[in-house]
Amino acid sequence: SSDVCSSDLGKEKNSVISGLIRGSGPKNEKYTLVQLPHQKVYSKAQARKKFKNIDGLAATMKGGKQEQPITVFEADADGRHLIKVGERRWRACVLNDEPVWAQIAHGVPKPETMDAKTLVEQIIENDQREPLSPMEMAQNLAELRDVFGMKTGQIAEEMGRTPAFVSKHLKLLEMPEAVKQLLEDEIVTYIETLNTLTSIFNRSEERRVGKE
């Protein structure tokens, strides 16, 4: 009945609102909680490069069980909203062919391209919900360094991490293909081990070249 549907929608909205109150909403921003057709939401470059277990997330959210809203910018001229944070939840809604709960951030300029502040927010938000892979973290930190000119100390401060955390991840970008494959196959995922293997590989290559 319509009363049941109205009751279910009310419960769903209350669940999302409680998630909003728990801290999913950005501080010092005005926002409006709405339910959007997933087709009216889109994504550009995001901190997370690979989206694992979307099927599993979609299963837990199916039937309007999204507990945390995504954050989107105000609508474009065509009525579509760019995702600020929350792409995994949006992708799960797309998979379920269901609308997505979103908080619209008002008065926040939508970046034509990714800016450092937005990227840092995305890295932190994504990593808190489901840890980024070591390589995803490394690629994002490298973008902050190479594209936005941030130093290791600056990155660490903005991320709330230690400079050693940043340095160890950036060193992963020096991995030879053989070591990268170990990471991609999830045979080795411990950062210190990966960096040690990289050092051993590079020394072996230097000795081989020296003998030639």
Backbone torsions as a table, in degrees:
resi	resn	phi	psi	omega
1	SER	NA	166.0	-178.8
2	SER	-66.6	-31.8	178.7
3	ASP	-64.1	-40.2	178.8
4	VAL	-64.6	-44.5	179.8
5	CYS	-61.4	-42.5	179.5
6	SER	-64.0	-40.0	178.9
7	SER	-64.7	-43.9	-180.0
8	ASP	-62.2	-42.2	-179.4
9	LEU	-64.6	-38.0	178.5
10	GLY	-64.0	-42.8	178.6
11	LYS	-63.0	-42.0	-179.0
12	GLU	-62.4	-45.2	-178.9
13	LYS	-65.9	-39.9	178.5
14	ASN	-61.1	-38.3	178.7
15	SER	-63.3	-44.6	179.8
16	VAL	-66.5	-41.0	179.5
17	ILE	-63.0	-40.4	178.6
18	SER	-62.7	-36.6	175.9
19	GLY	-65.2	-36.2	178.6
20	LEU	-64.0	-43.6	-179.5
21	ILE	-65.6	-31.8	-178.2
22	ARG	-69.8	-9.0	173.3
23	GLY	126.6	13.6	-179.8
24	SER	-80.1	-16.8	-178.8
25	GLY	-83.2	137.3	178.7
26	PRO	-64.9	143.7	179.2
27	LYS	-77.5	150.9	177.1
28	ASN	62.7	23.6	174.5
29	GLU	-126.1	142.6	174.2
30	LYS	-89.9	135.6	-178.1
31	TYR	-145.4	157.9	179.4
32	THR	-123.5	130.8	179.1
33	LEU	-86.5	123.0	-178.5
34	VAL	-139.5	163.7	172.1
35	GLN	-109.6	121.8	-174.2
36	LEU	-115.3	143.9	169.1
37	PRO	-59.8	136.7	-176.2
38	HIS	-60.6	-24.1	178.9
39	GLN	-68.8	-17.6	-179.1
40	LYS	-91.4	7.9	179.9
41	VAL	-121.8	140.8	178.9
42	TYR	-144.0	167.0	-174.9
43	SER	-127.2	147.3	168.2
44	LYS	-113.2	-148.1	179.9
45	ALA	-62.2	134.8	-179.5
46	GLN	-127.3	161.9	179.4
47	ALA	-63.6	-39.2	-179.5
48	ARG	-82.8	122.7	-177.1
49	LYS	-88.5	-34.4	178.9
50	LYS	-123.1	138.7	-177.3
51	PHE	-112.8	100.7	-177.6
52	LYS	-89.1	152.7	171.8
53	ASN	55.6	35.8	175.1
54	ILE	-64.7	-35.0	178.1
55	ASP	-58.5	-45.0	-179.3
56	GLY	-65.8	-41.4	178.0
57	LEU	-64.6	-42.7	180.0
58	ALA	-60.3	-38.8	-180.0
59	ALA	-63.3	-38.5	-179.4
60	THR	-74.3	-22.0	-177.6
61	MET	-98.1	-10.2	-174.0
62	LYS	-59.9	140.6	179.8
63	GLY	84.0	26.1	177.2
64	GLY	76.4	31.8	-176.6
65	LYS	-100.8	30.0	176.1
66	GLN	-73.6	120.7	-175.0
67	GLU	-96.5	-23.2	-179.3
68	GLN	-121.9	128.0	178.6
69	PRO	-73.0	153.0	169.5
70	ILE	-82.6	168.4	176.3
71	THR	-115.2	130.3	-179.1
72	VAL	-128.6	158.5	173.8
73	PHE	-80.6	168.7	177.5
74	GLU	-61.8	157.3	-172.1
75	ALA	-64.2	146.9	171.7
76	ASP	-73.8	-179.5	178.0
77	ALA	-60.9	-28.4	-179.2
78	ASP	-92.4	9.3	175.5
79	GLY	82.0	13.1	-179.8
80	ARG	-101.5	147.5	-176.7
81	HIS	-111.3	129.9	175.5
82	LEU	-81.5	135.1	178.5
83	ILE	-71.5	133.3	172.3
84	LYS	-94.7	-51.9	172.6
85	VAL	-145.2	148.4	175.3
86	GLY	111.1	28.8	-175.1
87	GLU	-64.2	-34.4	-179.5
88	ARG	-60.7	-43.4	-179.6
89	ARG	-66.4	-38.3	177.3
90	TRP	-64.4	-43.8	179.0
91	ARG	-61.9	-35.9	177.1
92	ALA	-64.6	-40.4	178.1
93	CYS	-65.9	-37.9	176.5
94	VAL	-61.6	-44.0	-179.7
95	LEU	-62.8	-37.6	179.3
96	ASN	-82.1	-9.1	-174.3
97	ASP	55.0	48.5	-179.7
98	GLU	-126.8	156.2	176.2
99	PRO	-65.4	162.1	-177.5
100	VAL	-119.8	134.8	173.5
101	TRP	-76.8	132.8	-177.4
102	ALA	-141.7	147.7	170.4
103	GLN	-105.2	123.5	-179.3
104	ILE	-88.2	119.8	178.3
105	ALA	-82.2	116.3	-176.4
106	HIS	-92.0	140.7	177.0
107	GLY	73.2	11.3	178.9
108	VAL	-99.1	116.8	-177.9
109	PRO	-61.6	131.3	179.5
110	LYS	-81.3	120.9	-179.3
111	PRO	-70.3	134.0	175.1
112	GLU	-67.6	-34.8	172.8
113	THR	-130.3	167.2	-179.5
114	MET	-62.2	133.8	172.8
115	ASP	-108.4	167.0	-173.7
116	ALA	-61.9	-43.1	-177.1
117	LYS	-62.4	-45.5	-179.7
118	THR	-65.2	-40.1	-180.0
119	LEU	-64.4	-43.5	178.1
120	VAL	-59.9	-44.7	179.0
121	GLU	-59.5	-42.9	-179.0
122	GLN	-66.6	-41.9	179.7
123	ILE	-59.3	-49.0	-177.9
124	ILE	-63.6	-47.3	-177.1
125	GLU	-62.9	-45.3	-180.0
126	ASN	-66.0	-41.8	-175.7
127	ASP	-69.5	-30.5	178.0
128	GLN	-71.7	-36.8	-177.0
129	ARG	-76.7	-48.3	175.8
130	GLU	-150.8	113.7	-172.1
131	PRO	-48.3	133.5	173.7
132	LEU	-63.9	151.1	175.3
133	SER	-66.4	156.8	179.6
134	PRO	-54.6	-38.6	-179.2
135	MET	-71.9	-38.3	176.0
136	GLU	-60.8	-44.1	178.5
137	MET	-61.5	-44.4	-179.6
138	ALA	-61.2	-44.3	-179.2
139	GLN	-63.8	-39.7	179.1
140	ASN	-69.2	-40.6	177.9
141	LEU	-65.1	-36.6	178.0
142	ALA	-66.0	-34.9	177.8
143	GLU	-65.9	-42.0	176.7
144	LEU	-61.2	-37.9	-179.8
145	ARG	-73.8	-51.1	-169.9
146	ASP	-84.4	-37.9	-176.7
147	VAL	-87.0	-40.6	-174.9
148	PHE	-105.0	2.0	172.6
149	GLY	68.3	25.7	-179.3
150	MET	-83.9	140.8	177.2
151	LYS	-83.0	163.1	-178.8
152	THR	-54.5	-44.4	-179.9
153	GLY	-63.8	-39.8	178.7
154	GLN	-64.2	-45.3	-180.0
155	ILE	-60.2	-46.8	-178.9
156	ALA	-59.5	-42.9	-179.1
157	GLU	-64.4	-46.4	-179.5
158	GLU	-65.0	-34.1	-177.6
159	MET	-83.1	-15.4	-174.3
160	GLY	71.9	30.6	-179.7
161	ARG	-120.7	175.0	177.5
162	THR	-88.3	154.6	174.5
163	PRO	-57.0	-33.5	179.5
164	ALA	-63.6	-39.0	177.4
165	PHE	-59.0	-45.8	-179.7
166	VAL	-64.5	-46.9	-177.4
167	SER	-62.0	-44.0	-178.7
168	LYS	-63.0	-39.7	179.3
169	HIS	-70.4	-41.4	179.4
170	LEU	-62.1	-32.9	179.8
171	LYS	-64.7	-23.9	178.8
172	LEU	-61.3	-25.1	-178.3
173	LEU	-70.2	-12.9	178.4
174	GLU	-89.6	0.0	-176.5
175	MET	-62.1	134.7	172.5
176	PRO	-71.0	165.1	-175.2
177	GLU	-57.3	-37.4	-178.4
178	ALA	-62.0	-39.4	179.8
179	VAL	-76.4	-37.7	177.0
180	LYS	-57.6	-39.6	-178.8
181	GLN	-63.8	-36.4	177.2
182	LEU	-62.1	-37.5	178.5
183	LEU	-71.5	-45.7	-178.7
184	GLU	-63.1	-34.3	178.5
185	ASP	-83.6	0.9	179.8
186	GLU	58.7	30.1	174.6
187	ILE	-78.5	-41.2	175.5
188	VAL	-128.2	124.9	179.9
189	THR	-126.0	-7.9	-178.9
190	TYR	-77.5	122.4	-170.8
191	ILE	-60.0	-44.9	-179.2
192	GLU	-60.2	-39.2	179.2
193	THR	-65.7	-42.6	179.2
194	LEU	-61.7	-43.4	179.9
195	ASN	-68.4	-34.3	176.2
196	THR	-65.7	-44.4	177.8
197	LEU	-61.5	-37.3	178.0
198	THR	-63.3	-43.9	179.3
199	SER	-63.3	-42.3	179.0
200	ILE	-63.6	-44.8	-179.7
201	PHE	-61.0	-45.3	-177.9
202	ASN	-65.2	-38.7	178.1
203	ARG	-66.3	-38.7	178.4
204	SER	-63.6	-41.3	179.1
205	GLU	-65.2	-39.6	179.3
206	GLU	-63.3	-41.8	179.2
207	ARG	-66.4	-39.2	-179.4
208	ARG	-63.9	-45.6	179.9
209	VAL	-64.8	-37.2	179.9
210	GLY	-63.7	-37.0	179.8
211	LYS	-70.9	-29.5	179.2
212	GLU	-72.1	NA	NA
